[in-house]
Amino acid sequence: MPRRVQQRRIKGWRKPAGAVSVARPSRWGNPFPVEHGDHATAVARFEDYLRNHPALIAAAREALRGKDLMCFCPLTEPCHADVWLRVVNEIVPPAPEPQTTASPATTKDNGP
């Protein structure tokens, strides 16, 4: 199961094999900064942002599905990487095929 990893800038820390950074300034970074330690608001704004960017979601599904995601947020705080993990790994049912409606059968009116 893919998970979130806290990305670090400390001597000796190594990125886990196959993990992908979703921190800023990557393509997958949250454009809404954490202000005054309020991670929840930044994450909520990111979720709203994604709702209006279906092409970004589609690209992320291709690039991030099944991978561990890294960000600098503490693991004890909400993070947009959690949103990405949910969005890219959810099972999306295929779009239903368009149904064709049969045209009404033509009937002859033989009259009285």
PyRosetta script that sets phi, psi and omega in degrees:
from pyrosetta import init, pose_from_sequence

init()
pose = pose_from_sequence("MPRRVQQRRIKGWRKPAGAVSVARPSRWGNPFPVEHGDHATAVARFEDYLRNHPALIAAAREALRGKDLMCFCPLTEPCHADVWLRVVNEIVPPAPEPQTTASPATTKDNGP")
pose.set_psi(1, 125.0)
pose.set_omega(1, 178.5)
pose.set_phi(2, -60.2)
pose.set_psi(2, 148.7)
pose.set_omega(2, -177.7)
pose.set_phi(3, -140.4)
pose.set_psi(3, 169.3)
pose.set_omega(3, 176.1)
pose.set_phi(4, -92.6)
pose.set_psi(4, 138.0)
pose.set_omega(4, 179.1)
pose.set_phi(5, -120.3)
pose.set_psi(5, 137.8)
pose.set_omega(5, 176.3)
pose.set_phi(6, -82.6)
pose.set_psi(6, 116.1)
pose.set_omega(6, 178.3)
pose.set_phi(7, -72.2)
pose.set_psi(7, 139.6)
pose.set_omega(7, -175.8)
pose.set_phi(8, -128.5)
pose.set_psi(8, 155.9)
pose.set_omega(8, 174.0)
pose.set_phi(9, -119.4)
pose.set_psi(9, 54.2)
pose.set_omega(9, 179.0)
pose.set_phi(10, -120.7)
pose.set_psi(10, 150.5)
pose.set_omega(10, -178.1)
pose.set_phi(11, -57.6)
pose.set_psi(11, 131.0)
pose.set_omega(11, 176.7)
pose.set_phi(12, 91.3)
pose.set_psi(12, -12.4)
pose.set_omega(12, -179.9)
pose.set_phi(13, -74.7)
pose.set_psi(13, 137.2)
pose.set_omega(13, 179.1)
pose.set_phi(14, -126.1)
pose.set_psi(14, 142.3)
pose.set_omega(14, 176.3)
pose.set_phi(15, -66.7)
pose.set_psi(15, 132.4)
pose.set_omega(15, 175.6)
pose.set_phi(16, -62.2)
pose.set_psi(16, 145.0)
pose.set_omega(16, -179.7)
pose.set_phi(17, -56.1)
pose.set_psi(17, 131.2)
pose.set_omega(17, 176.7)
pose.set_phi(18, 82.4)
pose.set_psi(18, -8.1)
pose.set_omega(18, 179.4)
pose.set_phi(19, -74.0)
pose.set_psi(19, 150.3)
pose.set_omega(19, -178.6)
pose.set_phi(20, -123.1)
pose.set_psi(20, 133.3)
pose.set_omega(20, 177.1)
pose.set_phi(21, -77.6)
pose.set_psi(21, 129.4)
pose.set_omega(21, 174.6)
pose.set_phi(22, -113.9)
pose.set_psi(22, 17.1)
pose.set_omega(22, 179.5)
pose.set_phi(23, -76.2)
pose.set_psi(23, 161.1)
pose.set_omega(23, 171.4)
pose.set_phi(24, -66.7)
pose.set_psi(24, 144.5)
pose.set_omega(24, 8.0)
pose.set_phi(25, -98.2)
pose.set_psi(25, 26.0)
pose.set_omega(25, -179.7)
pose.set_phi(26, -65.0)
pose.set_psi(26, 166.4)
pose.set_omega(26, 178.0)
pose.set_phi(27, -57.7)
pose.set_psi(27, -27.8)
pose.set_omega(27, -174.6)
pose.set_phi(28, -96.7)
pose.set_psi(28, 4.6)
pose.set_omega(28, -177.5)
pose.set_phi(29, -68.6)
pose.set_psi(29, 153.2)
pose.set_omega(29, 177.6)
pose.set_phi(30, -77.3)
pose.set_psi(30, 118.8)
pose.set_omega(30, 179.6)
pose.set_phi(31, -72.9)
pose.set_psi(31, -6.3)
pose.set_omega(31, -178.1)
pose.set_phi(32, -105.8)
pose.set_psi(32, 111.0)
pose.set_omega(32, -176.6)
pose.set_phi(33, -70.7)
pose.set_psi(33, 155.0)
pose.set_omega(33, 173.6)
pose.set_phi(34, -76.5)
pose.set_psi(34, 121.1)
pose.set_omega(34, 179.9)
pose.set_phi(35, -111.5)
pose.set_psi(35, 128.9)
pose.set_omega(35, 177.9)
pose.set_phi(36, 57.1)
pose.set_psi(36, 35.7)
pose.set_omega(36, 177.1)
pose.set_phi(37, 73.1)
pose.set_psi(37, 12.4)
pose.set_omega(37, -176.5)
pose.set_phi(38, -92.0)
pose.set_psi(38, 80.1)
pose.set_omega(38, -179.9)
pose.set_phi(39, -64.7)
pose.set_psi(39, -38.9)
pose.set_omega(39, -174.9)
pose.set_phi(40, -59.6)
pose.set_psi(40, -41.4)
pose.set_omega(40, -179.8)
pose.set_phi(41, -67.4)
pose.set_psi(41, -42.0)
pose.set_omega(41, 178.8)
pose.set_phi(42, -62.4)
pose.set_psi(42, -38.9)
pose.set_omega(42, 179.8)
pose.set_phi(43, -69.4)
pose.set_psi(43, -41.9)
pose.set_omega(43, 178.8)
pose.set_phi(44, -62.8)
pose.set_psi(44, -41.2)
pose.set_omega(44, 178.3)
pose.set_phi(45, -64.6)
pose.set_psi(45, -36.9)
pose.set_omega(45, 178.0)
pose.set_phi(46, -65.1)
pose.set_psi(46, -42.7)
pose.set_omega(46, 178.0)
pose.set_phi(47, -60.4)
pose.set_psi(47, -43.2)
pose.set_omega(47, 176.9)
pose.set_phi(48, -61.8)
pose.set_psi(48, -41.8)
pose.set_omega(48, 178.8)
pose.set_phi(49, -58.7)
pose.set_psi(49, -45.2)
pose.set_omega(49, -178.7)
pose.set_phi(50, -62.6)
pose.set_psi(50, -33.8)
pose.set_omega(50, -179.6)
pose.set_phi(51, -57.9)
pose.set_psi(51, -26.9)
pose.set_omega(51, -178.9)
pose.set_phi(52, -100.1)
pose.set_psi(52, 9.2)
pose.set_omega(52, -178.0)
pose.set_phi(53, -133.2)
pose.set_psi(53, 66.3)
pose.set_omega(53, -177.9)
pose.set_phi(54, -63.1)
pose.set_psi(54, -29.7)
pose.set_omega(54, 179.1)
pose.set_phi(55, -67.3)
pose.set_psi(55, -36.4)
pose.set_omega(55, 177.3)
pose.set_phi(56, -65.9)
pose.set_psi(56, -40.9)
pose.set_omega(56, 177.8)
pose.set_phi(57, -62.4)
pose.set_psi(57, -45.0)
pose.set_omega(57, 179.9)
pose.set_phi(58, -61.2)
pose.set_psi(58, -42.8)
pose.set_omega(58, 179.2)
pose.set_phi(59, -66.2)
pose.set_psi(59, -39.2)
pose.set_omega(59, 179.3)
pose.set_phi(60, -65.5)
pose.set_psi(60, -38.3)
pose.set_omega(60, 178.1)
pose.set_phi(61, -60.0)
pose.set_psi(61, -40.1)
pose.set_omega(61, 179.3)
pose.set_phi(62, -67.9)
pose.set_psi(62, -41.1)
pose.set_omega(62, -173.1)
pose.set_phi(63, -87.9)
pose.set_psi(63, -31.0)
pose.set_omega(63, -169.0)
pose.set_phi(64, -111.2)
pose.set_psi(64, -14.9)
pose.set_omega(64, -175.9)
pose.set_phi(65, -56.9)
pose.set_psi(65, 130.8)
pose.set_omega(65, 175.8)
pose.set_phi(66, 80.7)
pose.set_psi(66, 3.3)
pose.set_omega(66, -177.4)
pose.set_phi(67, -108.6)
pose.set_psi(67, 150.5)
pose.set_omega(67, 170.5)
pose.set_phi(68, -70.8)
pose.set_psi(68, 141.5)
pose.set_omega(68, -178.0)
pose.set_phi(69, -116.0)
pose.set_psi(69, 138.6)
pose.set_omega(69, -177.4)
pose.set_phi(70, -114.8)
pose.set_psi(70, 140.8)
pose.set_omega(70, 173.0)
pose.set_phi(71, -149.1)
pose.set_psi(71, 165.7)
pose.set_omega(71, -179.0)
pose.set_phi(72, -84.6)
pose.set_psi(72, -7.9)
pose.set_omega(72, 179.8)
pose.set_phi(73, -60.4)
pose.set_psi(73, 142.8)
pose.set_omega(73, 174.7)
pose.set_phi(74, -61.5)
pose.set_psi(74, 144.3)
pose.set_omega(74, -179.3)
pose.set_phi(75, -65.1)
pose.set_psi(75, -15.7)
pose.set_omega(75, 179.1)
pose.set_phi(76, -85.8)
pose.set_psi(76, -3.4)
pose.set_omega(76, -178.3)
pose.set_phi(77, -115.3)
pose.set_psi(77, 154.0)
pose.set_omega(77, 173.3)
pose.set_phi(78, -61.7)
pose.set_psi(78, 151.0)
pose.set_omega(78, -177.9)
pose.set_phi(79, -148.6)
pose.set_psi(79, 148.0)
pose.set_omega(79, 178.0)
pose.set_phi(80, -64.2)
pose.set_psi(80, -21.2)
pose.set_omega(80, 175.9)
pose.set_phi(81, -62.7)
pose.set_psi(81, -32.4)
pose.set_omega(81, 175.6)
pose.set_phi(82, -64.0)
pose.set_psi(82, -38.2)
pose.set_omega(82, 177.9)
pose.set_phi(83, -64.6)
pose.set_psi(83, -47.5)
pose.set_omega(83, 179.1)
pose.set_phi(84, -59.1)
pose.set_psi(84, -43.3)
pose.set_omega(84, -179.9)
pose.set_phi(85, -58.3)
pose.set_psi(85, -43.1)
pose.set_omega(85, 179.7)
pose.set_phi(86, -68.3)
pose.set_psi(86, -47.2)
pose.set_omega(86, -174.9)
pose.set_phi(87, -67.3)
pose.set_psi(87, -45.8)
pose.set_omega(87, -174.2)
pose.set_phi(88, -78.3)
pose.set_psi(88, -20.6)
pose.set_omega(88, -177.1)
pose.set_phi(89, -104.1)
pose.set_psi(89, -2.0)
pose.set_omega(89, 178.1)
pose.set_phi(90, -70.9)
pose.set_psi(90, 150.3)
pose.set_omega(90, 178.9)
pose.set_phi(91, -83.9)
pose.set_psi(91, 118.6)
pose.set_omega(91, -178.4)
pose.set_phi(92, -103.3)
pose.set_psi(92, 117.5)
pose.set_omega(92, 179.5)
pose.set_phi(93, -64.9)
pose.set_psi(93, 147.1)
pose.set_omega(93, 178.3)
pose.set_phi(94, -63.6)
pose.set_psi(94, 150.5)
pose.set_omega(94, 178.9)
pose.set_phi(95, -62.6)
pose.set_psi(95, 137.5)
pose.set_omega(95, 179.2)
pose.set_phi(96, -65.0)
pose.set_psi(96, 145.8)
pose.set_omega(96, 177.8)
pose.set_phi(97, -73.0)
pose.set_psi(97, 141.4)
pose.set_omega(97, 179.8)
pose.set_phi(98, -61.8)
pose.set_psi(98, 135.7)
pose.set_omega(98, 178.7)
pose.set_phi(99, -90.3)
pose.set_psi(99, 135.1)
pose.set_omega(99, 177.2)
pose.set_phi(100, -97.5)
pose.set_psi(100, 136.5)
pose.set_omega(100, 177.8)
pose.set_phi(101, -94.9)
pose.set_psi(101, 132.9)
pose.set_omega(101, 178.9)
pose.set_phi(102, -69.7)
pose.set_psi(102, 138.4)
pose.set_omega(102, 177.3)
pose.set_phi(103, -72.3)
pose.set_psi(103, 146.6)
pose.set_omega(103, -178.3)
pose.set_phi(104, -59.1)
pose.set_psi(104, 141.6)
pose.set_omega(104, -179.8)
pose.set_phi(105, -65.8)
pose.set_psi(105, 138.0)
pose.set_omega(105, 178.3)
pose.set_phi(106, -84.2)
pose.set_psi(106, 131.1)
pose.set_omega(106, 179.7)
pose.set_phi(107, -118.5)
pose.set_psi(107, 142.7)
pose.set_omega(107, 176.9)
pose.set_phi(108, -85.5)
pose.set_psi(108, 135.0)
pose.set_omega(108, 174.5)
pose.set_phi(109, -96.8)
pose.set_psi(109, 104.4)
pose.set_omega(109, -178.0)
pose.set_phi(110, -79.8)
pose.set_psi(110, -5.7)
pose.set_omega(110, 176.7)
pose.set_phi(111, 70.9)
pose.set_psi(111, 176.8)
pose.set_omega(111, 179.9)
pose.set_phi(112, -75.9)
pose.dump_pdb("model.pdb")
